[in-house]
Amino acid sequence: MIEKLSSMSYAAFVRQRLLAPLGITRSGVYSLTALPNNTANGYYVDEGEWHTNIYKVPIQAGGDGGIFTTALDMKRLWEAFLNAEIFSANLVNEFLTPVCCVRPELGIHYGLGVWLKLLQDGSYEPYVVGSDVGVSFKSSYNKDLHTFFFVVSNTSEGVWQLLKSIT
């Protein structure tokens, strides 16, 4: 839809219309065959041997996600989102309003493209998660602590294993 409406490739749209205006220069939608320097490869295990994920995921991401980013750039994206620099304040509130309760016993809700964890005070902590072959990711923002949280792994299960060990 982005490509049709903007007459730009998805990668160019993300770079020119989202990242560049926010001053984000180390993140982007890249081809797996042309990654920037210092980019980690994704890995998976098959029959006891480690392999890169280059033939297990699309060569370049589309609208379903797949941006390569850094913790500092992700922090900037959260700040821009929460401070209504990307969308209007009304639209941000819509994103952060629960649409459905996914796991009531855990207080897990879903907004518009954002997961929401119900906190003891009745507010919600927004977070995003993602995974594919050779990558896993979770990022959240706690407004009471003014804290951003990022866990990234270049394996499919790395983030979930780490989160289990610290929670």
DSSP file (Angstrom, degrees, kcal/mol; ACC not computed):
  #  RESIDUE AA STRUCTURE BP1 BP2  ACC     N-H-->O    O-->H-N    N-H-->O    O-->H-N    TCO  KAPPA ALPHA  PHI   PSI    X-CA   Y-CA   Z-CA
    1    1 A M     >        0   0    0      0, 0.0     4,-2.8     0, 0.0     5,-0.3   0.000 360.0 360.0 360.0 -42.7    0.0    0.0    0.0
    2    2 A I  H  >  +     0   0    0      1,-0.2     4,-2.6     2,-0.2     6,-0.4   0.928 360.0  48.4 -58.3 -45.4    2.9    2.4    0.9
    3    3 A E  H  > S+     0   0    0      1,-0.2     4,-1.6     2,-0.2     5,-0.4   0.896 113.0  47.5 -63.8 -40.0    4.5    1.8   -2.5
    4    4 A K  H  4 S+     0   0    0      1,-0.2    -2,-0.2     2,-0.2    -1,-0.2   0.934 117.8  40.3 -66.3 -46.8    1.2    2.3   -4.4
    5    5 A L  H  < S+     0   0    0     -4,-2.8    -2,-0.2     1,-0.2    -1,-0.2   0.829 125.6  34.2 -74.2 -32.6    0.3    5.5   -2.5
    6    6 A S  H  < S-     0   0    0     -4,-2.6    -1,-0.2    -5,-0.3    -2,-0.2   0.614  92.4-133.8 -98.9 -13.0    3.8    7.1   -2.4
    7    7 A S  S  < S+     0   0    0     -4,-1.6     2,-0.3    -5,-0.3    -3,-0.1   0.808  73.4 110.0  57.7  31.0    5.2    5.9   -5.8
    8    8 A M  S    S-     0   0    0     -6,-0.4    -1,-0.3    -5,-0.4    -2,-0.2  -0.917  78.3-100.6-128.1 155.3    8.3    4.9   -3.8
    9    9 A S     >  -     0   0    0     -2,-0.3     4,-2.7     1,-0.1     5,-0.2  -0.393  37.2-113.2 -67.3 157.0    9.8    1.6   -2.8
   10   10 A Y  H  > S+     0   0    0      1,-0.2     4,-2.6     2,-0.2     5,-0.2   0.924 118.2  50.6 -57.2 -45.4    9.1    0.6    0.7
   11   11 A A  H  > S+     0   0    0      1,-0.2     4,-2.2     2,-0.2    18,-0.3   0.916 112.0  46.4 -61.1 -44.7   12.8    0.9    1.6
   12   12 A A  H  > S+     0   0    0      2,-0.2     4,-3.2     1,-0.2     5,-0.4   0.899 111.8  51.8 -65.5 -40.6   13.0    4.4    0.1
   13   13 A F  H  X>S+     0   0    0     -4,-2.7     4,-2.8     2,-0.2     5,-0.7   0.942 110.7  47.1 -61.3 -48.0    9.8    5.5    1.8
   14   14 A V  I  X>S+     0   0    0     -4,-2.6     5,-2.8    -5,-0.2     4,-1.1   0.925 117.7  43.4 -59.5 -44.6   11.0    4.3    5.2
   15   15 A R  I  <>S+     0   0    0     -4,-2.2     5,-2.8    -5,-0.2    -2,-0.2   0.948 124.0  32.5 -66.5 -50.0   14.4    6.0    4.7
   16   16 A Q  I  <5S+     0   0    0     -4,-3.2    -3,-0.2     3,-0.2    -2,-0.2   0.853 128.4  32.3 -81.2 -36.3   13.1    9.3    3.3
   17   17 A R  I  <5S+     0   0    0     -4,-2.8    -3,-0.2    -5,-0.4    -1,-0.1   0.689 132.3  19.7 -99.3 -20.3    9.8    9.8    5.0
   18   18 A L  I  X<S+     0   0    0     -4,-1.1     4,-0.7    -5,-0.7    -3,-0.2   0.788 126.5  32.6-112.6 -59.8   10.4    8.3    8.4
   19   19 A L  I >4XS+     0   0    0     -5,-2.8     5,-2.4     1,-0.2     3,-1.0   0.946 113.8  51.9 -73.5 -50.9   14.1    7.9    9.4
   20   20 A A  G >4<S+     0   0    0     -5,-2.8     3,-1.9    -6,-0.3    -1,-0.2   0.904 106.9  53.0 -57.5 -46.5   15.8   10.9    7.7
   21   21 A P  G 345S+     0   0    0      0, 0.0    -1,-0.3     0, 0.0    -2,-0.2   0.773 110.3  50.2 -61.4 -22.5   13.4   13.5    9.2
   22   22 A L  G <<5S-     0   0    0     -3,-1.0    -2,-0.2    -4,-0.7     3,-0.1   0.425 118.4-112.3 -92.5   0.7   14.1   12.1   12.6
   23   23 A G  T < 5 +     0   0    0     -3,-1.9     2,-0.7    -4,-0.4    -3,-0.2   0.687  67.1 148.0  77.7  18.0   17.9   12.2   12.1
   24   24 A I      < +     0   0    0     -5,-2.4    -1,-0.3    -6,-0.2    -2,-0.1  -0.785   7.1 154.5 -91.6 116.9   18.2    8.4   12.0
   25   25 A T        +     0   0    0     -2,-0.7    -1,-0.2    -3,-0.1    -5,-0.1   0.534  61.1  60.7-119.8 -11.6   21.0    7.4    9.7
   26   26 A R  S    S+     0   0    0     44,-0.0     2,-0.3    10,-0.0    -1,-0.1   0.384  95.5  69.4-101.7   4.7   22.2    4.0   10.9
   27   27 A S        +     0   0    0     42,-0.1     2,-0.3   -12,-0.1    42,-0.2  -0.826  57.1 122.5-118.5 158.0   18.9    2.1   10.4
   28   28 A G  B     -A   68   0A   0     40,-2.3    40,-3.1    -2,-0.3     2,-0.8  -0.973  62.4 -75.6 172.6 178.9   17.0    1.1    7.3
   29   29 A V        +     0   0    0    -18,-0.3     2,-0.3    -2,-0.3    38,-0.1  -0.899  59.4 175.9-100.2 107.4   15.5   -1.5    5.1
   30   30 A Y        -     0   0    0     -2,-0.8    31,-0.5    36,-0.4     2,-0.2  -0.806  34.7-109.1-117.8 153.1   18.4   -3.3    3.5
   31   31 A S    >   -     0   0    0     -2,-0.3     3,-1.9     3,-0.3    29,-0.2  -0.573  28.0-127.1 -72.2 141.2   18.9   -6.2    1.2
   32   32 A L  T 3  S+     0   0    0     27,-3.0     3,-0.4     1,-0.3    -1,-0.1   0.709 111.7  56.3 -63.3 -18.2   20.6   -9.2    2.9
   33   33 A T  T 3  S+     0   0    0     26,-0.3    -1,-0.3     1,-0.2    27,-0.1   0.437 113.7  38.4 -91.9   0.3   23.1   -9.1    0.1
   34   34 A A  S <  S+     0   0    0     -3,-1.9    -3,-0.3     2,-0.0    -1,-0.2  -0.304  77.0 161.7-145.6  54.8   24.1   -5.5    0.8
   35   35 A L        -     0   0    0     -3,-0.4     3,-0.1    -5,-0.1     4,-0.1  -0.489  42.3-107.0 -77.6 147.0   24.1   -4.9    4.5
   36   36 A P    >   -     0   0    0      0, 0.0     3,-1.0     0, 0.0    -1,-0.1  -0.236  50.3 -77.9 -64.2 161.3   25.9   -1.9    6.0
   37   37 A N  T 3  S+     0   0    0      1,-0.2     3,-0.1     3,-0.0     0, 0.0  -0.215 116.2  25.9 -55.6 151.3   29.2   -2.5    7.9
   38   38 A N  T 3  S+     0   0    0      1,-0.2     2,-0.5    -3,-0.1    -1,-0.2   0.712  84.2 141.9  65.1  24.7   28.9   -3.8   11.5
   39   39 A T    <   -     0   0    0     -3,-1.0    -1,-0.2    -4,-0.1     2,-0.2  -0.850  49.2-128.3 -96.3 128.9   25.5   -5.5   10.8
   40   40 A A        -     0   0    0     -2,-0.5     2,-0.2    -3,-0.1    -3,-0.0  -0.505  17.8-129.6 -74.9 140.8   25.1   -8.8   12.6
   41   41 A N        -     0   0    0     -2,-0.2     2,-0.3     1,-0.0    -1,-0.1  -0.573  21.7-118.2 -81.1 152.6   23.9  -11.8   10.5
   42   42 A G        -     0   0    0     -2,-0.2    11,-1.8    91,-0.1     2,-0.3  -0.693  32.5-161.8 -88.9 148.3   21.0  -13.9   11.7
   43   43 A Y  E     +Bc  52 155B   0    111,-2.8   113,-0.5    91,-0.3     2,-0.3  -0.939  14.7 179.6-132.8 152.9   21.6  -17.6   12.5
   44   44 A Y  E     -B   51   0B   0      7,-2.1     7,-2.5    -2,-0.3     2,-0.5  -0.962  26.9-119.9-143.4 160.3   19.7  -20.8   12.9
   45   45 A V  E     +B   50   0B   0     -2,-0.3     2,-0.4     5,-0.2     5,-0.2  -0.887  25.6 179.8-105.8 131.1   20.6  -24.4   13.7
   46   46 A D  E >  S-B   49   0B   0      3,-2.8     3,-1.7    -2,-0.5    -2,-0.0  -0.976  74.9 -18.8-131.7 119.0   19.8  -27.2   11.3
   47   47 A E  T 3  S-     0   0    0     -2,-0.4    -1,-0.1     1,-0.3     3,-0.1   0.880 129.4 -50.4  51.1  43.0   20.7  -30.7   12.2
   48   48 A G  T 3  S+     0   0    0      1,-0.2     2,-0.4     0, 0.0    -1,-0.3   0.442 117.4 107.4  82.3   0.1   23.2  -29.4   14.7
   49   49 A E  E <   -B   46   0B   0     -3,-1.7    -3,-2.8     2,-0.0     2,-0.3  -0.910  66.2-125.7-116.2 141.3   25.0  -27.0   12.4
   50   50 A W  E     +B   45   0B   0     -2,-0.4     2,-0.3    -5,-0.2    -5,-0.2  -0.625  31.6 176.2 -83.4 139.3   24.7  -23.2   12.4
   51   51 A H  E     -B   44   0B   0     -7,-2.5    -7,-2.1    -2,-0.3     2,-0.1  -0.972  33.0-108.5-137.4 151.2   23.7  -21.4    9.2
   52   52 A T  E     -B   43   0B   0     -2,-0.3     3,-0.5    -9,-0.2    -9,-0.3  -0.466  28.4-126.1 -73.4 157.6   23.1  -17.8    8.3
   53   53 A N  S >> S+     0   0    0    -11,-1.8     3,-2.4     1,-0.2     4,-1.0   0.283  74.6 116.6 -88.1  11.3   19.4  -17.0    7.6
   54   54 A I  T 34 S+     0   0    0      1,-0.3    -1,-0.2   -12,-0.3     3,-0.1   0.778  83.0  38.0 -57.2 -30.3   20.0  -15.5    4.2
   55   55 A Y  T 34 S+     0   0    0     -3,-0.5    -1,-0.3     1,-0.1    -2,-0.1   0.315 111.4  61.2-101.6   9.5   18.0  -18.2    2.4
   56   56 A K  T <4 S+     0   0    0     -3,-2.4    77,-0.2    77,-0.1    -2,-0.2   0.537 103.8  42.2-110.9 -11.0   15.3  -18.4    5.1
   57   57 A V  S  < S-     0   0    0     -4,-1.0     4,-0.0    -3,-0.1    75,-0.0  -0.889 101.9 -76.0-129.8 161.3   13.9  -14.9    5.0
   58   58 A P        -     0   0    0      0, 0.0     3,-0.1     0, 0.0   -26,-0.1  -0.256  40.9-121.4 -56.4 145.2   13.0  -12.5    2.2
   59   59 A I  S    S+     0   0    0      1,-0.2   -27,-3.0   -28,-0.1     2,-0.3   0.812  99.5  13.8 -59.9 -30.5   16.1  -10.9    0.6
   60   60 A Q  S    S-     0   0    0    -29,-0.2    -1,-0.2   -28,-0.1   -29,-0.2  -0.986  89.4-112.9-146.5 138.7   14.6   -7.5    1.5
   61   61 A A        -     0   0    0    -31,-0.5     2,-0.2    -2,-0.3   -50,-0.2  -0.179  28.0-168.7 -68.2 159.3   11.8   -6.7    3.9
   62   62 A G  B >   -D   65   0C   0      3,-0.6     3,-1.8   -52,-0.1    -1,-0.1  -0.376  55.4 -47.6-124.1-152.9    8.5   -5.3    2.9
   63   63 A G  T 3  S+     0   0    0      1,-0.3     3,-0.1    -2,-0.2    -2,-0.1   0.557 122.3  73.9 -65.0  -8.7    5.6   -3.8    4.8
   64   64 A D  T 3  S-     0   0    0      1,-0.3    -1,-0.3     2,-0.0     2,-0.2   0.480 111.4 -99.7 -83.7  -0.9    5.5   -6.7    7.3
   65   65 A G  B <   +D   62   0C   0     -3,-1.8    -3,-0.6     1,-0.1    -1,-0.3  -0.684  61.7 149.7 117.2-171.3    8.7   -5.4    9.0
   66   66 A G        +     0   0    0     -2,-0.2   -36,-0.4     1,-0.2    -5,-0.3   0.659  24.5 160.6 113.6  23.4   12.3   -6.2    8.8
   67   67 A I        -     0   0    0    -38,-0.1     2,-0.5    -5,-0.0   -38,-0.2  -0.524  36.4-134.4 -73.6 140.5   14.1   -2.9    9.5
   68   68 A F  B     +A   28   0A   0    -40,-3.1   -40,-2.3    -2,-0.2     2,-0.3  -0.854  42.7 158.9 -91.0 129.0   17.7   -3.2   10.6
   69   69 A T        -     0   0    0     -2,-0.5     2,-0.3   -42,-0.2   -42,-0.1  -0.874  35.8-126.3-145.7 174.1   18.2   -0.8   13.5
   70   70 A T     >  -     0   0    0     -2,-0.3     4,-2.6     1,-0.1     5,-0.2  -0.788  34.3-108.6-118.8 164.6   20.3    0.1   16.6
   71   71 A A  H  > S+     0   0    0     -2,-0.3     4,-2.3     1,-0.2     5,-0.2   0.915 120.2  49.5 -60.7 -43.0   19.3    0.6   20.2
   72   72 A L  H  > S+     0   0    0      1,-0.2     4,-2.1     2,-0.2    -1,-0.2   0.900 112.3  47.3 -64.8 -39.8   19.9    4.3   19.9
   73   73 A D  H  > S+     0   0    0      2,-0.2     4,-2.3     1,-0.2    -1,-0.2   0.888 111.2  51.2 -68.6 -37.6   17.8    4.6   16.8
   74   74 A M  H  X S+     0   0    0     -4,-2.6     4,-2.5     2,-0.2    -2,-0.2   0.893 108.4  52.4 -65.9 -37.8   15.0    2.5   18.3
   75   75 A K  H  X S+     0   0    0     -4,-2.3     4,-2.6     1,-0.2    -2,-0.2   0.924 109.2  49.7 -60.6 -44.0   15.0    4.8   21.3
   76   76 A R  H  X S+     0   0    0     -4,-2.1     4,-2.7     2,-0.2    -2,-0.2   0.893 109.3  51.6 -63.1 -39.6   14.7    7.8   18.9
   77   77 A L  H  X S+     0   0    0     -4,-2.3     4,-2.7     2,-0.2    -2,-0.2   0.925 110.3  48.8 -62.4 -44.5   11.8    6.1   17.1
   78   78 A W  H  X S+     0   0    0     -4,-2.5     4,-3.2     2,-0.2     5,-0.3   0.947 112.6  48.3 -58.6 -48.2   10.0    5.5   20.5
   79   79 A E  H  X S+     0   0    0     -4,-2.6     4,-2.2     1,-0.2    -2,-0.2   0.927 113.2  47.0 -59.0 -46.1   10.6    9.1   21.5
   80   80 A A  H  <>S+     0   0    0     -4,-2.7     5,-3.1     2,-0.2     6,-0.9   0.905 114.9  46.9 -63.9 -41.5    9.3   10.4   18.1
   81   81 A F  H ><5S+     0   0    0     -4,-2.7     3,-1.4    -5,-0.2     6,-0.3   0.962 115.8  43.4 -63.4 -52.3    6.3    8.1   18.3
   82   82 A L  H 3<5S+     0   0    0     -4,-3.2    -2,-0.2     1,-0.3    -1,-0.2   0.787 113.3  52.2 -67.7 -28.2    5.4    8.9   21.9
   83   83 A N  T 3<5S-     0   0    0     -4,-2.2    -1,-0.3    -5,-0.3    -2,-0.2   0.221 115.1-113.9 -93.2  14.2    5.9   12.7   21.4
   84   84 A A  T < 5S+     0   0    0     -3,-1.4    -3,-0.2     4,-0.2     5,-0.2   0.828  77.4 130.2  59.5  36.6    3.6   12.8   18.3
   85   85 A E  S   <S+     0   0    0     -5,-3.1    -4,-0.2    -6,-0.2     3,-0.1   0.664  80.5  33.0 -88.2 -19.3    6.4   13.6   15.8
   86   86 A I  S    S+     0   0    0     -6,-0.9     2,-0.3     1,-0.3    -5,-0.1   0.828 132.5  14.2-100.7 -46.6    5.4   10.8   13.5
   87   87 A F  S    S-     0   0    0     -7,-0.3    -1,-0.3    -6,-0.3     5,-0.0  -0.822  93.8 -85.4-124.0 163.3    1.6   10.7   14.0
   88   88 A S     >  -     0   0    0     -2,-0.3     4,-2.5     1,-0.1     5,-0.2  -0.253  41.2-110.4 -64.2 158.4   -0.8   13.2   15.6
   89   89 A A  H  > S+     0   0    0      1,-0.2     4,-2.3     2,-0.2     5,-0.2   0.879 120.0  54.0 -58.7 -38.9   -1.3   13.0   19.3
   90   90 A N  H  > S+     0   0    0      1,-0.2     4,-1.7     2,-0.2    -1,-0.2   0.910 109.7  46.7 -62.6 -41.6   -4.8   11.7   18.7
   91   91 A L  H  > S+     0   0    0      2,-0.2     4,-2.5     1,-0.2    -2,-0.2   0.890 109.3  54.0 -69.3 -38.3   -3.6    8.9   16.5
   92   92 A V  H  X S+     0   0    0     -4,-2.5     4,-2.1     1,-0.2    -2,-0.2   0.924 107.6  51.6 -59.2 -43.6   -0.8    8.0   19.0
   93   93 A N  H  < S+     0   0    0     -4,-2.3    -1,-0.2     1,-0.2    -2,-0.2   0.882 108.2  51.9 -60.8 -37.6   -3.6    7.7   21.7
   94   94 A E  H >< S+     0   0    0     -4,-1.7     3,-1.3     1,-0.2    18,-0.2   0.927 108.5  50.5 -63.2 -44.7   -5.5    5.4   19.3
   95   95 A F  H 3< S+     0   0    0     -4,-2.5    17,-1.7     1,-0.2    19,-0.3   0.889 113.2  46.7 -57.3 -39.5   -2.4    3.2   18.8
   96   96 A L  T 3< S+     0   0    0     -4,-2.1    -1,-0.2    15,-0.2    -2,-0.2   0.281  90.4  98.1 -92.5  10.1   -2.0    3.0   22.6
   97   97 A T  S <  S-     0   0    0     -3,-1.3    15,-0.0    -4,-0.2     2,-0.0  -0.865  83.3-110.5 -98.1 127.5   -5.6    2.2   23.4
   98   98 A P        +     0   0    0      0, 0.0    13,-0.3     0, 0.0     3,-0.1  -0.317  33.5 178.3 -58.8 133.1   -6.4   -1.5   23.9
   99   99 A V        +     0   0    0     11,-3.7     2,-0.3     1,-0.4    12,-0.2   0.728  69.9   2.9-100.9 -37.0   -8.5   -3.0   21.2
  100  100 A C  E     -E  110   0D   0     10,-1.5    10,-2.5    11,-0.0     2,-0.6  -0.994  66.1-121.8-149.8 153.9   -8.5   -6.5   22.5
  101  101 A C  E     +E  109   0D   0     -2,-0.3     8,-0.3     8,-0.2     7,-0.0  -0.879  28.6 176.9 -96.9 118.0   -7.4   -8.5   25.6
  102  102 A V  E    S+     0   0D   0      6,-2.0     7,-0.2    -2,-0.6    -1,-0.2   0.884  76.1  14.1 -91.5 -44.7   -5.1  -11.3   24.3
  103  103 A R  E >>> -E  108   0D   0      5,-2.0     5,-2.0     1,-0.1     3,-1.7  -0.745  65.2-179.2-133.8  84.6   -4.0  -12.9   27.6
  104  104 A P  G >45S+     0   0    0      0, 0.0     3,-0.7     0, 0.0    -1,-0.1   0.843  81.9  59.3 -56.3 -37.0   -6.2  -11.7   30.5
  105  105 A E  G 345S+     0   0    0      1,-0.2    -2,-0.0     2,-0.1     0, 0.0   0.734 115.5  35.6 -66.0 -20.8   -4.2  -13.7   33.1
  106  106 A L  G <45S-     0   0    0     -3,-1.7    -1,-0.2     2,-0.1     3,-0.1   0.413 110.6-117.3-108.5  -2.6   -1.0  -11.8   32.1
  107  107 A G  T <<5 +     0   0    0     -4,-0.9    11,-3.2    -3,-0.7     2,-0.6   0.808  58.9 157.2  70.2  29.4   -2.6   -8.5   31.4
  108  108 A I  E   < +EF 103 117D   0     -5,-2.0    -5,-2.0     9,-0.2    -6,-2.0  -0.799  10.9 167.4 -95.8 121.5   -1.6   -8.6   27.7
  109  109 A H  E     -EF 101 116D   0      7,-3.1     7,-2.6    -2,-0.6     2,-0.4  -0.760  26.6-132.6-122.5 169.3   -3.6   -6.4   25.4
  110  110 A Y  E     +EF 100 115D   0    -10,-2.5   -11,-3.7    -2,-0.3   -10,-1.5  -0.995  19.6 179.2-127.9 133.0   -3.2   -5.3   21.8
  111  111 A G        -     0   0    0      3,-3.3     2,-0.9    -2,-0.4   -15,-0.2   0.190  61.1 -48.5 -97.2-138.0   -3.6   -1.8   20.5
  112  112 A L  S    S-     0   0    0    -17,-1.7     3,-0.1   -18,-0.2   -17,-0.0  -0.809 121.0 -29.0-102.9  91.6   -3.1   -0.8   16.9
  113  113 A G  S    S+     0   0    0     -2,-0.9     2,-0.4     1,-0.2    -1,-0.1   0.499 125.1  91.8  81.6   4.3    0.2   -2.4   16.0
  114  114 A V  S    S-     0   0    0    -19,-0.3    -3,-3.3    14,-0.1     2,-0.2  -0.997  70.1-133.8-135.0 131.9    1.5   -2.1   19.5
  115  115 A W  E     -FG 110 127D   0     12,-2.3    12,-2.4    -2,-0.4     2,-0.4  -0.559  22.2-154.2 -78.2 150.8    1.3   -4.7   22.4
  116  116 A L  E     -FG 109 126D   0     -7,-2.6    -7,-3.1    10,-0.2     2,-0.6  -0.985   6.5-156.4-135.0 122.4    0.2   -3.3   25.8
  117  117 A K  E     -FG 108 125D   0      8,-2.4     8,-2.5    -2,-0.4     2,-0.3  -0.879  22.9-129.4 -99.5 120.4    1.0   -4.7   29.2
  118  118 A L  E     - G   0 124D   0    -11,-3.2     6,-0.2    -2,-0.6     2,-0.2  -0.538  26.5-153.2 -70.0 125.4   -1.5   -3.8   31.9
  119  119 A L    >   -     0   0    0      4,-3.2     3,-2.0    -2,-0.3    -1,-0.0  -0.512  28.6-102.1 -96.6 167.7    0.4   -2.4   34.9
  120  120 A Q  T 3  S+     0   0    0      1,-0.3    -1,-0.1    -2,-0.2    -2,-0.0   0.797 120.5  56.4 -60.5 -30.2   -0.7   -2.4   38.6
  121  121 A D  T 3  S-     0   0    0      2,-0.1    -1,-0.3     1,-0.1     3,-0.1   0.431 121.0-105.5 -84.0   3.0   -1.7    1.2   38.4
  122  122 A G  S <  S+     0   0    0     -3,-2.0    -2,-0.1     1,-0.3     2,-0.1   0.354  85.1 115.9  91.5  -6.1   -4.1    0.6   35.5
  123  123 A S        -     0   0    0     -5,-0.1    -4,-3.2     1,-0.0     2,-0.4  -0.352  61.6-119.6 -86.6 175.4   -1.9    2.2   32.9
  124  124 A Y  E     -G  118   0D   0     -6,-0.2    -6,-0.2    -2,-0.1    -8,-0.0  -0.932   5.8-145.5-121.6 141.5   -0.3    0.3   30.0
  125  125 A E  E     -G  117   0D   0     -8,-2.5    -8,-2.4    -2,-0.4     2,-0.2  -0.924  25.6-140.8-101.1 115.8    3.3   -0.3   29.0
  126  126 A P  E     +G  116   0D   0      0, 0.0    15,-1.7     0, 0.0     2,-0.3  -0.497  28.3 167.8 -77.3 144.7    3.6   -0.4   25.2
  127  127 A Y  E     -GH 115 140D   0    -12,-2.4   -12,-2.3    13,-0.2     2,-0.4  -0.992  24.0-148.4-151.1 158.4    5.9   -2.8   23.5
  128  128 A V  E     - H   0 139D   0     11,-2.7    11,-2.3    -2,-0.3     2,-0.3  -0.962  16.0-175.2-125.4 145.6    6.8   -4.3   20.2
  129  129 A V  E     + H   0 138D   0     -2,-0.4     2,-0.3     9,-0.2     9,-0.2  -0.945   6.1 167.8-135.5 157.0    8.1   -7.7   19.4
  130  130 A G  E     + H   0 137D   0      7,-2.0     7,-2.2    -2,-0.3     2,-0.3  -0.969   3.4 171.5-164.4 153.8    9.2   -9.5   16.3
  131  131 A S  E     + H   0 136D   0     -2,-0.3     2,-0.3     5,-0.2     5,-0.2  -0.984   5.4 159.4-161.0 158.4   11.0  -12.6   15.2
  132  132 A D  E >   - H   0 135D   0      3,-2.3     3,-2.0    -2,-0.3     2,-0.4  -0.896  63.0 -45.2-160.2-178.2   11.8  -14.6   12.2
  133  133 A V  T 3  S+     0   0    0     -2,-0.3   -89,-0.1     1,-0.3   -77,-0.1  -0.472 131.5   6.4 -60.8 118.1   14.4  -17.2   11.3
  134  134 A G  T 3  S+     0   0    0     -2,-0.4   -91,-0.3   -91,-0.3     2,-0.3   0.638 121.0  71.6  84.8  15.4   17.6  -15.9   12.7
  135  135 A V  E <   +H  132   0D   0     -3,-2.0    -3,-2.3   -93,-0.2     2,-0.3  -0.961  44.4 173.1-159.6 143.0   16.3  -12.8   14.6
  136  136 A S  E     +HI 131 153D   0     17,-1.9    17,-2.5    -2,-0.3     2,-0.3  -0.982  11.7 177.6-148.8 152.0   14.2  -12.0   17.7
  137  137 A F  E     +HI 130 152D   0     -7,-2.2    -7,-2.0    -2,-0.3     2,-0.3  -0.998  14.1 178.5-157.2 139.7   13.4   -8.6   19.2
  138  138 A K  E     +HI 129 151D   0     13,-2.3    13,-2.6    -2,-0.3     2,-0.3  -0.973   9.7 172.2-144.6 138.5   11.5   -6.9   22.0
  139  139 A S  E     +HI 128 150D   0    -11,-2.3   -11,-2.7    -2,-0.3     2,-0.3  -0.995   5.5 166.3-145.1 138.7   11.4   -3.2   22.9
  140  140 A S  E     -HI 127 149D   0      9,-2.1     9,-2.6    -2,-0.3     2,-0.4  -0.919  25.1-137.1-145.2 170.5    9.2   -1.3   25.4
  141  141 A Y  E     - I   0 148D   0    -15,-1.7     2,-0.7    -2,-0.3     7,-0.2  -0.990   6.4-159.9-135.4 126.4    8.9    2.0   27.1
  142  142 A N  E  >> - I   0 147D   0      5,-2.9     5,-1.9    -2,-0.4     4,-1.0  -0.911   4.2-167.7-105.4 109.5    8.0    2.4   30.8
  143  143 A K  T  45S+     0   0    0     -2,-0.7    -1,-0.2     1,-0.2   -18,-0.1   0.831  84.5  55.3 -69.0 -32.3    6.7    6.0   31.3
  144  144 A D  T  45S+     0   0    0      1,-0.2    -1,-0.2     2,-0.1    -2,-0.0   0.894 119.4  32.2 -67.6 -38.6    6.9    5.9   35.1
  145  145 A L  T  45S-     0   0    0      2,-0.1    -1,-0.2    -3,-0.1    -2,-0.2   0.504 101.5-132.1 -92.3  -6.1   10.5    5.0   35.1
  146  146 A H  T  <5 +     0   0    0     -4,-1.0     2,-0.4     1,-0.2    -3,-0.2   0.926  59.5 145.9  51.0  47.6   11.3    6.9   31.9
  147  147 A T  E   < -I  142   0D   0     -5,-1.9    -5,-2.9     2,-0.0     2,-0.4  -0.950  43.5-154.1-124.4 132.5   13.0    3.8   30.7
  148  148 A F  E     -I  141   0D   0     -2,-0.4     2,-0.4    -7,-0.2    -7,-0.2  -0.830  14.5-157.9 -98.9 142.6   13.4    2.2   27.3
  149  149 A F  E     +I  140   0D   0     -9,-2.6    -9,-2.1    -2,-0.4     2,-0.4  -0.984  12.9 176.3-126.9 129.7   14.0   -1.5   27.1
  150  150 A F  E     +I  139   0D   0     -2,-0.4     2,-0.4   -11,-0.2   -11,-0.2  -0.997   9.2 174.3-136.2 131.0   15.6   -3.3   24.2
  151  151 A V  E     +I  138   0D   0    -13,-2.6   -13,-2.3    -2,-0.4     2,-0.4  -0.983  12.3 173.7-133.3 125.2   16.5   -7.0   23.7
  152  152 A V  E     -I  137   0D   0     -2,-0.4     2,-0.3   -15,-0.2   -15,-0.2  -0.986   4.9-179.7-133.1 139.8   17.8   -8.1   20.3
  153  153 A S  E     -I  136   0D   0    -17,-2.5   -17,-1.9    -2,-0.4     6,-0.1  -0.987  31.4-140.4-137.6 148.9   19.2  -11.5   19.2
  154  154 A N  S    S+     0   0    0     -2,-0.3  -111,-2.8   -19,-0.2     2,-0.3  -0.034  87.6  71.5 -98.8  31.8   20.5  -12.8   16.0
  155  155 A T  B    S-c   43   0B   0   -113,-0.2     4,-0.5   -19,-0.1     3,-0.2  -0.945  89.0-118.1-133.7 159.8   18.8  -16.1   16.7
  156  156 A S  S    S+     0   0    0   -113,-0.5     4,-0.2    -2,-0.3   -19,-0.1   0.823 112.4  30.0 -66.8 -31.9   15.1  -16.9   16.6
  157  157 A E  S  > S+     0   0    0      1,-0.1     4,-2.4     2,-0.1     5,-0.2   0.484  90.6  98.7-107.0  -5.6   14.8  -17.9   20.3
  158  158 A G  H  > S+     0   0    0      1,-0.2     4,-2.1     2,-0.2     5,-0.2   0.867  85.0  45.9 -55.6 -44.8   17.6  -15.7   21.8
  159  159 A V  H  > S+     0   0    0     -4,-0.5     4,-2.8     2,-0.2    -1,-0.2   0.923 113.5  48.5 -65.5 -44.3   15.3  -13.0   23.1
  160  160 A W  H  > S+     0   0    0     -4,-0.2     4,-2.0     1,-0.2    -2,-0.2   0.882 111.3  50.2 -68.0 -37.0   12.7  -15.3   24.6
  161  161 A Q  H  X S+     0   0    0     -4,-2.4     4,-1.5     2,-0.2    -1,-0.2   0.922 113.0  46.6 -64.5 -43.6   15.4  -17.4   26.3
  162  162 A L  H  X S+     0   0    0     -4,-2.1     4,-1.2    -5,-0.2    -2,-0.2   0.927 111.0  51.3 -64.6 -45.2   17.0  -14.2   27.8
  163  163 A L  H  X S+     0   0    0     -4,-2.8     4,-1.2     1,-0.2     3,-0.4   0.886 108.0  52.8 -61.5 -38.8   13.6  -12.8   28.9
  164  164 A K  H  < S+     0   0    0     -4,-2.0    -1,-0.2     1,-0.2    -2,-0.2   0.863 108.6  51.0 -62.9 -35.1   12.8  -16.1   30.7
  165  165 A S  H  < S+     0   0    0     -4,-1.5    -1,-0.2    -3,-0.2    -2,-0.2   0.715 116.5  38.5 -78.1 -19.9   16.1  -16.0   32.6
  166  166 A I  H  <        0   0    0     -4,-1.2    -1,-0.2    -3,-0.4    -2,-0.2   0.495 360.0 360.0-109.4  -4.3   15.6  -12.4   33.8
  167  167 A T     <        0   0    0     -4,-1.2    -2,-0.1    -5,-0.2    -3,-0.1   0.409 360.0 360.0-115.4 360.0   11.9  -12.3   34.6
